[in-house]
Amino acid sequence: MLSTISHWPVATVLEVLMGYGHAVLMQSLMGETTAVAHGGDPQDRTASPRP
């Protein structure tokens, strides 16, 4: 997997990273800021800030 990525153009790698960052940003803007939305443990109360 890593050997495949190393052959990608730098622009492609940046597009993937920016795309992932954009997805996370949009989730945050939409209010999906819980631990579950970010792939955390639903039972971990410390991961989700309380109002």
Protein Blocks (a to p, Z undefined) as FASTA:
>chain_A
ZZmmmmpcfklmmmmmmmmmmmmmmmmmnopabfklnopafklmklpccZZ
